[in-house]
Amino acid sequence: GTIPTDLGVQAYGLRTTTAPQTSYWVLGGDANGAMYGGFQIAENINLNAYAGTYSNQEKPSIVRRGIKLNLPFDKNAETYGIGNATSKINAIPNVWDITFWQKWFDTMARNRFNVISVWSNHPFTSFVKVAGYENCAIQNVTGVEGNLIKTMTIDQKIVFWKEVMKYAHDRGFEFYLFNWNLMLDNADGKYGISEGVGKVTLQANIDYMRKSMTTLWETYPDLDGFGITQGESMSGNDADDAKFLGITYGQGTLDYAKLHPERTIRIIHRWHLTDFTAIKANFGELMNLPNINFEMSYKHSLAHMYSLALPDRMPQEDKDALVREGLKSHLTVRNDDFFYHNWGDPNYARDYVNGMIKRGTEGTGNTGSWLAGFYIGSDSYSPTRTFFSKNSGTQGMLEVDRQWDMNMLWGRLSYNPNTSDELIKNIMGLKIPSSSFCLASKAPV
């Protein structure tokens, strides 16, 4: 057989040889490519037994294909939305169960996702023990209703998250944390730290947040990125808020990155209430470090990804600014529509993915793309295990399994939008052998 010579990141080639016996070969451009090719040849054998002959190659249309999980870690470490929502009550025990994460990464890797972003108000108190601020760290795990879920020291939590991040890497994922500002869960009222509007100039807040950021990088060598927001619970004064982000998250990361030039770090600045002039002024030194990938993030469909396949919310001047500044942007793809019901229209998903790719070239003169990747997820729903079903077969099921069709469509089609309807029907047939399927006609864009 001929060996493919132009395989890039996450790409693979399949080959079939017949002498001395029929053999199937997977050649990967990197470890992820080899893994995806392995998944594909296994799927081919499931569909065709050993009768097929394969000589094809695939590569990702979008390099970073992610999921956004809004997850609470504790009663005192919440995520966005109503604190006593049932999905959040049920999420906390699962967040601290390693088998939840193992199954999640196994399943989503097969769907060709490769980024996980975990969003919370203030992750630091559940992830690190900061020197001089030790009592901010949360000991044990307490449920939303005040019940003890797990006896667990902060040191044991650090070991736990290291295991989660390592497993993510073993399955080809980058692991990001995101938060909003300025919420200080379990740190408020300690060591002079104070949460509330206008507290961005408080020196205790600045010192605590800067050291928390440095400690986070020091503690987790497998943490790939951190996302920041100029938004909630800040002063409303754009200049003060932008400066706060720079002298806390920016300087805290800079303190670490200068000492560790061998480590690549991704900082994702969400596109809220700010502009490039302020960003360059407050993050300029960090942005210039060769081991820092400084990127933006923009809400692509606001909160409703299922409303329009080709949204156009980003003003042209912002696209032009990305190109002018040499920055890339992730797209936040919000699913605040389908929590309980499954959705599955490959034509719409294909159009949406191609639309993201198209948008990424706008402002570039078609010479490249500012699209860094995307992440899909809900803002007020924490999907861990199904809790709302009267069907005993799905109650308690992992949400990644219950929503297998949705996850498969968005993952597979964002890796390769040209994945055929016939293959999708065959995949569904493997899952539900007794059924036949009629895919929806092409929806208007």
N, C-alpha and C positions, 0 to 999 in steps of 0.2 A: 504494500500500500504506500501511498504518498503521505509524507508527514507535513502537516500545515506549518508554515514558517512565519506567519504574521499574526499569531495569537497575542492579544493584549491582555490587560487586566480583566479578570473574571470571564474571559472567553474560553471556549473549548472547541475541539474538533473531534468528531466521531469517525472511525474508520473500521471497515470490515475486511479481514483477510481470509483466504480459503485454504491455504497450504501451510502446514500439513493438515490442518483441520480448521473449521470455521471458528474465527476468533474475533471478538469485539474489543476495540481499543478506544480509550479515552485519553486525549492529550489536552492538558490545561495550560493556559497562558500564565496562570499562577495557581495557588492552592484553592482559591474559591472557584476558579474555572474548572479545575479537575473535579471538585466536589459537585458542581452543577452538572458537569458531563456525566459523572457517576449516577446522579439522580436520573438523568435523561436516558441513559442506556438501560437502567433498571426499569424505567417506565416503558421503554420500547419493548423489552422482553416480556413485561406483563401484558402488553397489548398484542404482540406479534409472536410470542414464544421465541424460538430461535430461527425463524424463517426470514427475518428482515436483513437487509443489507444497507449499511449506513455510511455515507461519505459526505457529511455536512458540518458546517461550523456555525456557532452562535456567539454573539458578543452583546454586552448590555447596551441598550439604547440610552438609559439613564444610569450613571455610575453609582449613585447612592439612592437606594430605595428603602425608605424607612417607615417606621411606625412610631406614632406619638402616643405614649401611655401616661395619662394623668393618674398618679397613684399617691395615696396617702401612706405614710409610714407608721403613723401613731396618732392617737388622739391629739397629741401636742405637736404633730408634724403633718399638717393637712395639705391637700391639693386644692386647686381652684374649684369653686362651686359650693353647693350647700353641704355643710360639714356632716350632717346626719343622713345624707342620701344613702339608700339601701346598698347601692353598688359600692360605696366607700366603706360602709360597715363590713361588707363581705370581703372587701379587697385586702384589708390589713393582714388577716391571718395568711392569705396566699402570698403576699409580698415577701413574707419571711419563711416561706416554704421553698427549699431549693428545687424540689421536684416540679413545682409550678414553672420555674424559670427554665429548667432543663427541657421539659416538654414544649414550652413556648418556643425556645430557640430551635429545637429539632424541627418542629412543624414549620416555622416561618422561614427557616433556611431552605427547606424543600420548596417553599413557595417563591424562592429567589429574593427574599428580602435580605438586606445586609446592614441595616442601621436600626438601632433601638434608641429612642430618646425618652427619658423618664422625667416627667414634669411634676414639680411640687413647689409649695410656697417657699420652703427654706430647707434644702436637703442636708445642710451641714450638720445639724444636731443629731441626725441619724447615721451619719457617715464618718465623722471625724471627732477627735478629741484635741482641741486647740490649746496649746500651752498658754497659761494665764487665764483661760476661759473654760476650764475643765467642767464646771458645773452646768454649762450650757448643753453638754451632751446628754442625750436621753438614755437612761438606763431602763431595761426591760421594754416590753411592747404592750401598750395599753390600747384597747379598742375604743371606738368612738363613744360607746356607752359607758366607759370607765372600767370595763372588765379587763383583768390581766389575761393577755393572750399568750405571752411567752416570757419566761425569765431569761434575760439576755443582757449581758454587760455591753458597753460600747465597744470594748475590745473584741468581744465575740461577734458583734455586728460588723466590725471591720473585716474580720476573717470571712464572714458570710458574703459581704459584697465583693471581696476579692475573688471568691469562688464563682460568684455570678458573672463577674466581668471576664474571668478566664474562660468560663464556659461560652460566653458570647464570642470571644475571639476564636475559640475552637470551632465554632460554627460559622465563622466568616463575618461576624458582626462588628461594627464599630459601636461603642457604648458612649452615649452623651447624657448629661444631666442638664435640665433647664429649670429656671425659676423666674418668679416675678419679683418686683421690688416695690417698697421695702417692707417685706414681712419677715419677722424675726421669731418664728415659732420656737418656744422654749428658751430663747435667749433674752426676750423682752423683760426688763426689770432687773437684770443681773449685770453686775460689773459696770453700772452706769449706762448700759445699753437700753435704748428706748425706741419703741416702734410708734409710728404715727406720722401724720402729714407734717412736713417741714423739718424732719429729723435727719435729713441727709447731710447736714453740716455738723452734726454732733460728733465730736472727736472719738468718743467711745465706739460709736457705730462704725466709723471709718476704720479704726484700728482693728476691731473685731472682724469685720468683713474682709479686710485685706489679709489678715493672718489666716482666716478660715479658707480663703481661696488658695493660698500657698500650701497650707496643710493638706488640702484635698489632693493637690497634684503630688505632694510628697508621699501621701498614703497609698494612692492607687496608680501604680505604673500602667495598668490596663485601661484607665479612663482615657478616652480618645478626645472628648470635647465637652465644652460647657456653653450653654446658651443663656444670654442675659436679655433683660427687658427694661427699657425706660418707660415704666408704666405704673402699676398699682402701688398705692400707699406711699407715694413719693411727695415732693413738695408742689408739683405743678409748675415750678419755675424751670424751664427747659435747660437753662445754663447750669443751675445748681445740680439738677438731676443728672445731666450728662457728665458733669465733673465728678460726681459721686461714683458713677460707674467706672470712670477712668482710674480714680485713685484707690478703688477697692478691688474690683475684679481685674482691672487692667494691671495695676501695680502688683497685686498679689500674684498674678500669672507671670508678670515680668520678673519678679524676684526669683521665681523658680526657673523659668525658661533660660535665663542668662547662665545659671549654674548647670543646666542640663541641655546643652545644645544638640545632643544626640537624640533627643526625644521630640517628636512632632506633636504639636498640640493644635486643636481646632477651637477657635473662639467664634461663636455665632451671635451676632448682635441683631436682635429682632428690630424690625423697622417700625418703631413707635415713637412718635413725638420727638424726633431727632433729625439731624441732617448730616451730610458728609463733612461739612466744615467742623462741626463740633466733634464728630467721631475722630477725624484726623488730628484735631488739637489734643484730644484726651487719650487717644490710643496710638499716637504716631510712632513712638519708640517701640511699642510692642509689635505693631504692624510691620515694622522694618526688620524684625528678627527673621532669619531664614527658616527657623524651625516652627514658626507660627503661621497657621492658615487662618487669617482673619476674614470672616465671611458674614453675609447678611442673611436675613430670613424675612419673607414677605407672605402675608395671608393671600393665598391664590384665589380662593372662592369665598372669602370671609368665613362664614361658618357652615356653608351648604354646598358641599362638593357635588351633590347629586342634582343641583338645580340647572347647571349650564356646563356643557362640555368644554367650552372655550371662553372662560371668563377673561375680562380685560380690565382688571382693577389697578394694575400698576401704571402710573402715569409715564408717558414717554420720557419725560425729563429724568425720572428715576432710573429707567433702563439706560439712558445715555450716561447718567452719572456712574453707574456700575462699570460700564465699559471705559469711561474716562479715567476712573480711579483704579482700574485693573482688579476689581472685586467680583466675586461670585455671590450668588444668592440661592439659598434653599427656598423652597415653596412649602409653606404650611398648608396642608390640605385637610380642612376641618370636616369631619363627619358628625354633624349634630342632627342627623336625620334618622339613621337606621341603627337603633340600639337592640331592639328586641326581634325585629323581623330580618330575615335574610334577604339579600338583594343579589341579583346576578344578571347583568346585561353586558356581555363581552363587547358589543359594538359601542356602547357608551363609554366603557372603560378604555377601549382602544382609542376612541376619539379624544378622550380626556388626556391620556398619556401623550398622544401625538401633539395635542394642543400645548402641553407644558414644554415639549421639545421645541415647538415652533416659537413660543414666547421667548425662550432662552436665546434665540438668535436676534431678537429685535433690538435695534440700537447698535448692533455689532457690524452692520454692513454685510451680514452673512459670512463673516470671516472666522467665526467661532461661536461660543456660547457662554453666557454668564450663569447658566443653570448649574448649581452645585449638586442638586438632588432635591428630594422631597421627603416629607413624613406625613402619614395619614393618621388621624385620630380624633377623638372626641374631647370636648372641653369639660363636660360635667358628668361624664360617665366613665367609671373605672372598670374596664372589662377584665375580670379574672375568671370566675366561675358563674355559670348560669344559676340564677336564684328565683326566676319569675315563672318557671314553666310548670304546668300541671301534668306534663308528660314525664313520667318517672325516668324515661330513657334519656332525657336531656337535662333534667334538674341535677345540678352539681357538676355538669360537664364543663370542661375548660372552654372558654369562649372562643379560643382559636380553633377548637374542634367543631363547636356548634356552627360557627360562621366560616366553615372550611371553604365554601364556594366563593364567598366575597374575598377572602384572603388569597385564594388561589388566583382569582381573576386579576386583582390589582398587582400582585407580585409577579406573576408570569408575564402579564402584558406590559408591565413597566420594564421588565428585562428584555422582552422582545415583543413589540406591538404586532408583529406579523405572525405571531402564534395563531394558527388557523382555528376556525370554529370547529372543524372536524376533530382536531386534537383535543380541544376543550370538551367536546361531547364524549370523546373516548375516555378522558380522565374522569368525567362525571360517571360514565358507565362502569369504571372500575370501582367507584365508591358505592354506586347503587346499581348493581348488575341487572336487576329486573326491570329497569325503567328505560324508556326512550325519551328523547329530548327534542324540543323544537325551540331553537334560539330565536330571540326577539328580532323583528325586522329592524333595520337601521333607524335609529332615532334621529330627529332633526337636531342640528348643532346650533 
